């Protein structure tokens, strides 16, 4: 009797790669965002809040990856099918946490990933945090629009942290 159609497999997704890329993009954009906020007369506190979530994401990603590596040290065969499913589900939800309902600020209708979307001027060029790059390159945006984008990013980061955290 066949009990399984195929061998279960873990998705080839390393959440620490995501967090490293996010940190790198953020470090590139942070000084420019602070400058934009100051020019607008805005409190730069939201920049600090997003940075705090990025730091928390890096920690959560490292813990998740360590847990996964510890469980699969001897190979995937030691894991039960439901454990594999749980890890895969967490990784999928982690990736989905960065999708927003509408288009990303400055992006096309189809660009819904708040972390990485095609550039509006060159569909073959992708950039990290496209909405933040749009804010930097468009000084005419309102304070409310800017704050809303920071809130969306902070919410996405918090959601991603919650999906991979055990607590």
N, C-alpha and C positions, 0 to 999 in steps of 0.2 A: 504494500500500500504506500502510495506517495503522500507524504505529509507536507512537503514543501515544494513549491514550483521552482524556486531558485534560492541560492544562498543569499542571506541578508548581507547588505554591504553598507558601510558608513559613507556618507556623502563626503566628497573630497573638498571640504571647506574648513579652512583654518581661521577661526574668529580673531586670532591674534594678528593675522595679516590685515584684516579689516581695521582693527584698532590702530595698528601702526600707520596705515595709510591715512586714517582720519587725523591722527596726531600730526603727521607730516603736513597735510593740507592746512590744518588749523594753525600750525606754527608759521606757515607762509602767509596766511591771511590776517592773523591777529593784529599785527601793528597797523595794517591798513584799515581794519575795522575800527580800531580805537580812534584813529585819525578821523574817520567818517563820523563817528559818534560825537567826537569833540566839536567838529565843524558844525554839526546840527544842534549843538547845545544839549546833547543827550547824556544821561548817566551811563558810564561805561560798565556798570554793574552787570548788565546782561552778558557782556563779553566774558566776564569772570564766571558767571553761572554756567555758560556753555563749556568753558574750559574745565570747570569742575566735573561736569558730566563726562567729558572726554577722558579725564583722568580716571574716573570711576569705571568707565567702559574698559579702559586698558587693564585695570585690575581684575574686573569680572572676566574679561576674555582670557587673561592668563590663568585664572583659577579654573575656568571651564576647560581650557585646553589641557591643563595639568591633570585634571580629573579624567578627562577622556584618554590622555596618554597613559595614565596609571592603570586604567581599566583595560586598555588594549595592549599593554606591555608584552604579553605573551602571544598576542594575536587576537583577532576578532572572534575566533571560535570559542573563547572563554565567556563571551557575553551571550546573554539570553536574547532571543529575538525582540522581546519587549524593551530591553535595555538599548539595543541598537535603534529601535524605533524612537525611543525617548530622546536619544542624542540627535538623531536626524530631524525630529520634530523641532527641537530647540534651535538647531542650526537654520532650519527653514524659517521659523518665526523671527529669528535674529535678522535674517536678510530682509524679510518682509517689514520689519519695524521701520525701515527707511523709505517705505513707499508712502506717499501722501495722496489724499483724495483728488485734488486737482493738479493742474500742471505746476511745476516748480517755477518760482518767480523768474521771469526772463526767459523761460524755456518754451518749447513747443507744447502743444496739447498732449503729446504722448510722453513727455518727460515727467515722470512721477517719482523718480528716485531722488530723494533730497541730498544724498551723498554724491552721486555721480550721474550726470546726464550730459547728453551732447550739447556742445556749445551752440547757442542760437545762430551764430555767424558761420560755423563750420560743423556740419553734422558728423564729421569724421573725428573731430577733436572732442575729447571728453575732459571734464575738469572736476576736481573735488569741490564740494559745496558750491554748486553752480549759482544758487540764489545769493550766497554771500558775495560771490564774484560779481554778480549783477548789481548788488548794492554798492560795491566799491566803484564800479564803472558808470553808475548812474546817480550822480549827486542830487538829482531833483526828486528822488523818492521821499515820501513823507515819513515822519518819525514813526507813525503807526504801522506803516508797511514794514519798516525795518524791524520794529519790535515784534511784529507778527512772525517774521521769518526766523528771528532768534528763538521765539517760543516754539515754532514748529520743529526746529532742529533740536532744541533741548528736549522736547517731548519724544522725538524719535530716538534720541540717545538714551533717555530714561527707559523707554519701552524695550530697547535692545538689551539694556542691562538686566532688566527684570526677566527677560526670556531666557537668558543663559545663567542667571544666578539661582542658587539653590535656596536662598533665603528671601 
